[in-house]
Amino acid sequence: MRQRAALGLVSKMSGASTSKAHNGPRSVTLLGATGSIGGSTIDLLLHARDRYRVEAVVASRNAGALAALARKIRARALRRSPTRPAMPS
């Protein structure tokens, strides 16, 4: 269930429709690719390569893992986003 929710969120963020009448692979941009939910989503994407095309992967940490992941899932682009400053307490 968690994996389906993650993939649904990613599909919505990429502007993809959730209808089954869609022709061709859906474009997906994965934010937080190296995190736990990103990992679950990647597992789903790898099992449905014919249904999804990964346009970009983004992560704020672990640049090495992000680069390896982008190669593994054949993402067209990758971006390491700047980390956010700590919130004042």
Summary of the structure (lengths in Angstrom):
residues: 89
radius of gyration: 13.5
end to end distance: 34.2
largest distance: 48.7
contacts: 220
relative contact order: 0.17
helix: 38%
strand: 20%
